[in-house]
Amino acid sequence: MPHFYILECIDGTMYVGSTIDLDRRVAQHQRGEGSAYTRRRLPVRLIFSREFDRIDEAFALEKQVQGWSRAKRIALIEGRFDALPGLSRKRWARGE
């Protein structure tokens, strides 16, 4: 089944991806056969995944979340969906 996933790298950064075989893809990342980004930040740990019916749905979420801040990604991982819209606002719009 297609999945969207988030990995936590050894340096604390996050990597987002999508795949049709989650177990195989995470194993590839662990062996350094995944992306160049994770290859330089091993080991990695799967911290979030969501299953989809179609790969294009998983890929669309991957592309969306790639542009998110760390705070917004953490809200997704923690299931704080109500916080997501507030984390989307630009800093200047909040008066910061």
FIVEX-553001 format. One line per field, with one value per atom (N, C-alpha, C): x, y, z; atom name; residue number from 1; residue in one letter. Coordinates in steps of 0.05 Angstrom, whole numbers, plus 32768, in hexadecimal, padded with zeros to 4 digits. Example, Ala and Ser with C-alpha at 12.3 -4.5 7.8 and 13.67 -1.06 7.14 Angstrom:
residues 2
u <- [8108  80F6  8108  8101  8111  8102]
v <- [7F8E  7FA6  7FBE  7FD3  7FEB  8001]
w <- [809C  809C  809C  808E  808F  809D]
atomo <- [N  CA  C  N  CA  C]
num <- [1  1  1  2  2  2]
residuo <- [a  a  a  s  s  s]
This chain:
residues 96
u <- [8011  8000  8012  8009  8018  8017  802E  8030  803E  8037  8046  8055  806D  807C  808E  8095  80A8  80BD  80D7  80ED  80FA  8104  8115  8132  8143  815F  816F  8187  8198  819D  819D  81A2  8189  8172  8159  8148  8153  8143  812F  811C  8107  8109  8103  8102  80E6  80D9  80BF  80C0  80B0  80B0  8096  8094  807D  8088  8079  8082  806B  806F  805A  8060  8079  8081  8090  8082  808E  80A5  80A2  80B7  80D1  80CD  80E5  80F2  80E3  80EE  80FD  80F2  8100  811A  8119  8131  8146  813E  8151  815E  814E  8159  816E  8167  8179  8194  8193  81AB  81BB  81B1  81BE  81B7  81A3  819A  8182  817A  8163  816D  8163  816A  8186  8192  81AC  81A9  8192  818E  8191  8182  8183  819D  81AA  81C3  81D8  81D7  81EB  81E2  81CA  81BF  81B5  81C4  81BC  81C4  81B5  819D  8185  816F  8156  8141  812C  8116  80FC  80EA  80D0  80BF  80B5  80A6  8089  8082  8066  8062  804B  8043  8025  801C  7FFF  7FFB  7FE9  7FE3  7FCE  7FD1  7FBF  7FB6  7FA0  7F97  7FA7  7FB1  7FBF  7FD9  7FEE  8008  8008  7FF7  7FF7  7FEC  7FDC  7FD2  7FE9  7FF9  800F  8024  8029  803D  8034  801A  8010  8014  800F  8014  8032  8043  8060  8068  805F  8066  805B  8044  8038  8049  804F  805C  807A  8086  80A1  80A5  8090  8092  808A  8084  807B  8092  808D  80A0  80A2  80B7  80BA  80A3  809A  8083  806A  8065  804D  8050  8067  806B  8067  8071  806D  804F  8041  8024  8016  801E  8013  8019  8032  803A  802B  8027  801A  7FFB  7FF1  7FD4  7FC6  7FD4  7FC8  7FBF  7FAC  7FA3  7F97  7F8B  7F7F  7F94  7FAD  7FC3  7FCF  7FCA  7FD6  7FD0  7FB7  7FB2  7FC1  7FC3  7FD1  7FEF  7FF9  8016  801C  8007  800B  800E  8006  8007  8024  8028  8042  8048  8061  8068  805E  8061  805A  803C  802C  800F  8007  8018  8011  801E  802B  8037  8051  805F  8079  8090]
v <- [7FE8  8000  8019  802E  8047  8054  8061  806F  808A  809C  80B5  80B0  80B9  80B4  80CB  80CC  80DF  80D0  80D5  80C9  80DE  80D7  80E8  80DF  80F1  80EB  80EE  80E4  80E4  8101  8114  8130  813F  8130  813C  8148  8149  8153  813E  8147  8134  8132  811A  8114  810A  8115  810B  80FD  80E9  80DA  80CB  80BE  80AD  8094  807E  8065  8051  803C  8027  8010  8010  7FFB  8007  800E  801D  800E  7FF5  7FE6  7FE5  7FDF  7FDE  7FF9  800F  8029  8032  802D  8035  8025  800B  7FFB  8006  800F  801B  8034  8044  805C  8054  8040  8037  802D  8020  8016  802B  8043  8059  8058  8049  8047  8058  8069  807A  8094  80AA  80C4  80CC  80DE  80E9  80F8  8104  8112  80FF  80E9  80D6  80C7  80C3  80B4  80C1  80DC  80EB  80EF  80E4  80E8  80CF  80B9  809F  809D  808D  807E  8090  8086  8094  8083  8090  8083  808B  8078  807E  808A  80A3  80AF  80B4  80B1  80B5  80A8  809C  8093  8093  8096  8096  8086  8073  8062  806F  806B  8076  8060  8064  8051  8053  806C  8070  807F  8079  8085  80A3  80AC  80C9  80D9  80CD  80DA  80DD  80C8  80C8  80DC  80DD  80EF  810C  8111  812D  8136  8125  812D  8131  8120  8124  8140  8148  8162  8178  8175  8189  818D  8176  8177  817F  817B  8183  81A1  81B1  81CD  81D7  81C5  81CC  81D1  81E1  81E6  81CD  81CD  81B7  81B6  81CD  81CF  81C3  81C8  81BE  81A0  8196  8179  816B  8177  816B  816A  817F  8180  8169  8164  814E  8133  812F  8116  8111  8126  8124  8124  8126  8125  813F  8155  816F  817D  8172  817C  8198  819E  81B8  81CE  81C7  81DB  81E1  81D0  81D3  81ED  81F6  8210  8228  8228  823E  823E  8226  8224  822B  822F  8236  8254  8263  8280  828A  829E  82AB  82BA  82BB  82C8  82E5  82F4  8310  8313  82FF  8301  82FD  82F1  82ED  8303  8316  832C  8325  8310  8308  8315]
w <- [8000  8000  8000  7FF3  7FF3  800E  8015  802E  802A  803B  8040  805A  805D  8076  807D  8096  80A1  80B1  80AA  80B9  80CA  80E1  80F1  80ED  80E5  80E1  80FB  80FB  8113  811C  810A  8112  811A  811C  8125  810E  80F6  80E0  80D7  80C7  80BD  809F  8095  8079  8073  805E  8056  803B  8038  801F  801B  8004  7FFE  7FF0  7FF2  7FE7  7FE5  7FD5  7FD3  7FE6  7FF2  8004  801B  8031  8047  8054  805A  8068  8057  803D  802B  8029  8027  8024  803D  8054  806D  8070  8068  8069  8056  803E  802B  8038  8044  8051  8066  8076  808C  8081  8069  805D  804D  804D  803E  8020  8019  7FFD  7FF7  800A  8006  7FF8  8002  7FF6  7FFF  7FF1  7FF9  8013  8018  8032  8049  8049  8060  8061  804A  8049  805B  805C  806C  8089  8090  80AB  80B8  80B5  80C0  80DD  80EC  80E4  80E4  80D8  80D7  80E6  80EE  80FD  80F1  80EB  80E2  80F9  80F5  810B  8103  80EA  80E1  80C6  80C3  80A8  80A6  808E  8088  806F  806F  8058  8046  802C  8018  8005  7FF7  7FE3  7FC9  7FC4  7FAA  7FB0  7FA1  7FA5  7F9F  7F8C  7F86  7F9E  7FAF  7FC7  7FDB  7FDF  7FF1  7FE7  7FCD  7FC1  7FC5  7FC2  7FC5  7FE1  7FF5  8011  8016  800A  800D  8003  7FEC  7FE1  7FF2  7FFD  800E  8028  8035  804F  804C  8035  8030  8035  8030  8034  804F  8061  807C  808F  80A3  80B8  80CA  80DA  80ED  8101  810A  811D  8111  80F8  80EB  80E7  80E0  80DD  80F8  810D  8128  812F  8129  812E  811F  8106  80F7  8104  810C  8118  8132  8141  815B  8159  8140  813C  8144  8147  814E  8134  8127  810D  810F  8126  812A  812B  8131  8132  8116  8103  80E8  80DB  80DA  80CD  80D9  80F4  8101  80FC  80F7  80F1  80D4  80C4  80A8  80A3  80B7  80B3  80B3  80A2  80A1  80BB  80C3  80DC  80DD  80C7  80C8  80CB  80C3  80C6  80E3  80F3  8110  8121  8114  8123  8131  8127  8134  8126]
atomo <- [N  CA  C  N  CA  C  N  CA  C  N  CA  C  N  CA  C  N  CA  C  N  CA  C  N  CA  C  N  CA  C  N  CA  C  N  CA  C  N  CA  C  N  CA  C  N  CA  C  N  CA  C  N  CA  C  N  CA  C  N  CA  C  N  CA  C  N  CA  C  N  CA  C  N  CA  C  N  CA  C  N  CA  C  N  CA  C  N  CA  C  N  CA  C  N  CA  C  N  CA  C  N  CA  C  N  CA  C  N  CA  C  N  CA  C  N  CA  C  N  CA  C  N  CA  C  N  CA  C  N  CA  C  N  CA  C  N  CA  C  N  CA  C  N  CA  C  N  CA  C  N  CA  C  N  CA  C  N  CA  C  N  CA  C  N  CA  C  N  CA  C  N  CA  C  N  CA  C  N  CA  C  N  CA  C  N  CA  C  N  CA  C  N  CA  C  N  CA  C  N  CA  C  N  CA  C  N  CA  C  N  CA  C  N  CA  C  N  CA  C  N  CA  C  N  CA  C  N  CA  C  N  CA  C  N  CA  C  N  CA  C  N  CA  C  N  CA  C  N  CA  C  N  CA  C  N  CA  C  N  CA  C  N  CA  C  N  CA  C  N  CA  C  N  CA  C  N  CA  C  N  CA  C  N  CA  C  N  CA  C  N  CA  C  N  CA  C  N  CA  C  N  CA  C  N  CA  C  N  CA  C  N  CA  C  N  CA  C  N  CA  C  N  CA  C  N  CA  C  N  CA  C  N  CA  C]
num <- [1  1  1  2  2  2  3  3  3  4  4  4  5  5  5  6  6  6  7  7  7  8  8  8  9  9  9  10  10  10  11  11  11  12  12  12  13  13  13  14  14  14  15  15  15  16  16  16  17  17  17  18  18  18  19  19  19  20  20  20  21  21  21  22  22  22  23  23  23  24  24  24  25  25  25  26  26  26  27  27  27  28  28  28  29  29  29  30  30  30  31  31  31  32  32  32  33  33  33  34  34  34  35  35  35  36  36  36  37  37  37  38  38  38  39  39  39  40  40  40  41  41  41  42  42  42  43  43  43  44  44  44  45  45  45  46  46  46  47  47  47  48  48  48  49  49  49  50  50  50  51  51  51  52  52  52  53  53  53  54  54  54  55  55  55  56  56  56  57  57  57  58  58  58  59  59  59  60  60  60  61  61  61  62  62  62  63  63  63  64  64  64  65  65  65  66  66  66  67  67  67  68  68  68  69  69  69  70  70  70  71  71  71  72  72  72  73  73  73  74  74  74  75  75  75  76  76  76  77  77  77  78  78  78  79  79  79  80  80  80  81  81  81  82  82  82  83  83  83  84  84  84  85  85  85  86  86  86  87  87  87  88  88  88  89  89  89  90  90  90  91  91  91  92  92  92  93  93  93  94  94  94  95  95  95  96  96  96]
residuo <- [m  m  m  p  p  p  h  h  h  f  f  f  y  y  y  i  i  i  l  l  l  e  e  e  c  c  c  i  i  i  d  d  d  g  g  g  t  t  t  m  m  m  y  y  y  v  v  v  g  g  g  s  s  s  t  t  t  i  i  i  d  d  d  l  l  l  d  d  d  r  r  r  r  r  r  v  v  v  a  a  a  q  q  q  h  h  h  q  q  q  r  r  r  g  g  g  e  e  e  g  g  g  s  s  s  a  a  a  y  y  y  t  t  t  r  r  r  r  r  r  r  r  r  l  l  l  p  p  p  v  v  v  r  r  r  l  l  l  i  i  i  f  f  f  s  s  s  r  r  r  e  e  e  f  f  f  d  d  d  r  r  r  i  i  i  d  d  d  e  e  e  a  a  a  f  f  f  a  a  a  l  l  l  e  e  e  k  k  k  q  q  q  v  v  v  q  q  q  g  g  g  w  w  w  s  s  s  r  r  r  a  a  a  k  k  k  r  r  r  i  i  i  a  a  a  l  l  l  i  i  i  e  e  e  g  g  g  r  r  r  f  f  f  d  d  d  a  a  a  l  l  l  p  p  p  g  g  g  l  l  l  s  s  s  r  r  r  k  k  k  r  r  r  w  w  w  a  a  a  r  r  r  g  g  g  e  e  e]
